Amino acid sequence: MTAEIYRDAWGVPHLRAGDALELARAQGLATAHDRAWQIEVERHRARGTSAAFLGADALPWDRFARQALLDDTARRCFTALERRDPETADWVSAYVDGVNQGLPEGARRAPEFDAVGLVPGRWEPWTPLGVWLATHILFAGFPAKLWREEVVRRLGPDAVALFATDGPGTSGSNGWLVTGERTATGQPVIAGDPHRFIEAPGVYQQVRLSCPEFDVVGLAVPGVPGIAHFGHTGTVAWAITNAMADYQDLYRERLRWSGDGEERLVEALGPDGKWHAASRHVETVEVAGADPVEVEVIETERGPVIINADMNGYATREGGREGGGEGEDRNGPISLRHPPRVCEDLGFSSLLPLLRARRVADVDRALDDWAEPVNVVQAADTEGGLLHRVAGRVPVRDPLNGTRIVAAWEPGHEWHGWYAPMPRGTVDDGIAVMANQRGPATPLGVEFAPPHRAARLRTLLDARKDWKAADMSALHMDTHLASAAPLLDGLAALDGLSPEAAALRGHLLRWDRHMAADSTEAALYAAVRSAVVRRLAAHPALSPLTEPPQYPEVFLPWLALLPRVAFALESLLTAEKLYGIDRAEVVRAAVEEVAGDPPKGVWGDTHRLAPWRAVPDPAYDGSEPGSEPGLSGDHDCVLCTSAVPGLTDRAARGPAARYVWDVARREDSFWVVPFGTSGVPGSPHHRDQLPLWLAGELAPVVTDWNLLSKERGTTMTTPITYRIRGERAAVHEEVVEGLGTVRIVPVDAEADLDVLHPWVTAERARFWGMGGFTREQVLETYRHLGSLDTHHAFLAVLDGEPAALFQTYEPEADRVSECYEVEPGDIGVHLLIGPAPDGVGRPGHSTALLTAFTTYVLRVLDRRRVVVEPDLRNEKAIARLIRQGFVLGPPIVLPEIDLPEIHLPEKKARLAFLLRE
């Protein structure tokens, strides 16, 4: 088997391999090389460990990730995937092998690792599922239910509709399908752009995946194998938009507690009127530059409790009291129920069938297994097949679940299976448009985007019947703002304005309503709009919503009044009644305010790109002049570059990619991302696509292998990952100056028996107690170790040669737990240094190997303390441990232990500890 990486002129990786597994490994490797920092941040976010190197700003997310059990859900989903679809599970695991192989090199390229002191860790088979879940857990916008609850409580139920619009936390997309009857080629064209928070590096990765089974180009999510959302196989192409479906429920829980400390037990009141046991434990979140924070994690029969006052201090409730009072119910714990946690499925079984698809029917069947998030899919093939459908998993339950927080103890809010069949849309007059408006997914959702983007696209598409793929970029960049009408109509109706305000009004009423970056009128309109938003948000009629409720910080974007007013402005200006607010006077005051101090420049002067970065970069984050480029577009334009009127004109959301799939000739397709293929600052492909993205231009999709450049050193023959006599990825790699590269790989009992048996039975290994073992006994010993979840064996490979045997164990699962008080984060180790290959030892050899192993357990496995128990007679080993920084003797003395030695069945030993600090 071989795998090769080629690059086009934009650095896009084109991967070619002998089969799907090798190709998955190559995709993981290339992703780790290009995006090591990005995917490691995402891995830590999925685990809730990002604050350990990003600091206190990352703590709110980590707290939510822990309480929502994201990592545990990913593990469960992968375990279920192994059972239901072992082929896909192996394919995901192969991708993870490639990531683990590529991370050391990727980390060396990325300066952010050194900047925050982060060592790349080990990816587990379920890590891609965790990355996917963490990326999409907020897509359905369940925090909007918290907002509606506050509106009902403070203004009444009639006020909810005033703010019903695409909220600040939801993500969307434009997508359109034009059939052959409207194209110059007679074959369909699919185009669009997903709207998401703009991140640097970008959230989509251009890639080509080719093996004998398939050859697909598309946009991948870094850290996840395959091409889920936007792809072209040569004969069929597909794309998605967010369906805006509602499939996540919030339940207000009544809990009661008994006991104290770690023994504290919790029960939740169910709809049957009975108290049921809930799971509970406490986790510690490490925070760079601050003290660790404890987080209480509770899960009821509904789901994990994501809002809980008891340990986190953002709601008000007396701990230990049973629920029941009205005030406590409002401020009490709230649990989240969502499909991946319930059905242990994210939809990854769709990924391989999508790559193998040849026709629309194949895409359709593949998406029957899709789960998270819920999308509207458009697809077309070369034989005339068309598809416009909803894909995903939506529960059947009471409609109130979709709009409000419901009481867990009240009957009628349970789930009753899944919505099926999923709705399908039509292709009317050769056109299908989906831009998060009400459409096929209407029965599945509550709030949708205003219809302006969809209506504008249909109007533009309807004007021609000779569309070509190359024409579509003009639609991507359309800046017409239909939602400006209510405010402009209000301006037109005003009288008695000052001369300055009247002149300003004249400019705006003559404006073409395009939010172009070089438009003075667009800047004036944005200034008036912001003034209106601020005045409405400050009006006494809405003042009850000014004070955000005491909920976790991660939900505050959904709960702040000003952004809610900004995105619902059209509704607020056209509602029949607005709680006594004189809208004409609000608009009058706003235009007078702007007329007195008008903006000095054009829209692009203040409407600038503001991408999110895990670590700020002065060159790109606005700290240096010109680092943020000016943008055209606005929230309701096809060019959806979203600011928050009244708060800032800077755009944090926008097209995370643009694509045009020519179904007739894939080589006539186009794409672009906001920055580039590489996440490494200083790389030629770090930001080389930004000028294209800003100008609305697209890069060609290259499919001719002869036009590509093979990346040096990436013709990979088996083994493709770091292996020793078997297909095993390294769990850790470390370059030791003056010694070489140490790679740690899991032991394969059968493949490594020729190494293991002579090592563990040699006289120099007498303290291991295996001196008289036969080959069969050694084989069975390590087979047994390999079957355990609590004990693991590894080989250290030094420049390709076996150098040491290293074993880890969970102390609570070992006899050593009888000899000291085990603490959370402890890990036990055994180390056997192998003989030098040439029989001549090298200075520092043993110390370097021990350093590599301790780095692995303390940094990669994220353990707090290493425990060893060398034989009392092994004085050399004890001396080596002391030199390495180990401290002899347990820090907590048990009465039955007679220090300084401990007694185990097979030996007398000394305990020694190494703290991560």
ABEGO torsion letter per residue (X at the ends): XBBBBBBBAAGBBBBBBABAAAAAAAAAAAAAAAAAAAAAAAAAAAAGAAAAAAEAAAAAAAAAAAAAGAAAAAAAAAAAAAAABAAAAAAAAAAAAAAAAAAAAAAAABAAAAAAGBBBBBBBAAAAAAAAAAAAAAAAGAAAAAAAAAAAAAAEAAAAAAABBBBAABBBBBBBBBBAAABAAGBBBBBEBBBBBBBOBBABBBBBBBBAABBBBEBBBBGBBEBAABBBAGABBBBBBBAGBBABBBBBBBBBBBEBEAABBBBBBBAAGBBBBBBBBBBBBBBBGBBBBBBBBBBBAAEBBABBAAAAGABBBBBGBBBGBAAAAAABBBBBBBAAAAAGBAGAAAAAAAAABABAAAAAAAAAABAOBBBBBBBBBAAGBBBBBBBEBBBBBBAAAAABBBBAABBGABBBEBBOBBBBBBBBGGBBBBAGBBBAAAAABABBBBAAAAAAAAAAAAABAABBAAAAAAAAABABBAAAAAAAAAAAABBGBBAAAAAAAAAAAABAGBBBAABAAAAAAAAAAAAAAAAAAABAAAAAAABBBBBBAAAAAAABAAAAAAAAAAAAAABABBGGBBAAAAAAAAAAAAAABBBABBAAAABBBBBBBABBBAAAAGABBGABBBBBEBAABABBBBBBBGABABBABEBABBBBBBAABAAABBBBBABBABABBGBAAAAAAAAAAAAGBBBBBBABAAABBBBBGABBBOBABBBBGEBBBBABBBBBBGAEBBBBBBBBAAAAAAAAAAAAABAAAAAAGAAABBAAAAAAAAAAAAABAABBBBBBBBGGBBABBBBBBBAAABAAAAABBBBBGBBBBBBBBBBBAAGBBBBGAAAAAAAAAAAAAAAAAGBABBBBBBBAABAAAAAAAAAAGBBBEBABBBAABBOABBBBAABBBBBBBBBAX
